[in-house]
Amino acid sequence: MLNTRFLLALLTAAVLASQASSAFAHGPRVRAERIAHYHAQQRPWHGPYSNTQAGLPVALVVPPTAHMQSSYSWGVSQTEMRPIYHKFGRTFTGGDGSEVDVYSGNNFLPTPVWPSHTDQFGIYYVRGPY
């Protein structure tokens, strides 16, 4: 009887330990990817401003291990650290193979004559693929 309870307790502890270790087996990188993927589904990859030369928002592809970006404002000094949620992917094509226009219906603000923040240049960080 005592032997059976001991074996049952040992088996239960082994199962719980294996489940706990499998949850953390991939480490913080996988958890960060899941959080970034969730937030990327909730918002667009670009902001309200367009790039002056391109006429549309421009994606600046950064290394896939980059997770934070700095944005600066001049005048009253303001520096912000923001997460980079979006990851570069292939262009989505419709069922017939034609590319879908991701900009249709969007009215972007031009870069102001006297910009006061790096967000107003219309260049947005997107992480590259692994």
HELIX and SHEET records of a PDB file:
HELIX    1   1 LEU A    2  ALA A   23  1                                  22    
HELIX    2   2 GLY A   27  GLN A   42  1                                  16    
HELIX    3   3 THR A  118  PHE A  121  5                                   4    
SHEET    1   A 2 VAL A  58  VAL A  62  0                                        
SHEET    2   A 2 ILE A 123  ARG A 127  1                                        
SHEET    1   B 2 MET A  68  SER A  73  0                                        
SHEET    2   B 2 GLN A  78  PRO A  83 -1                                        
END                                                                             
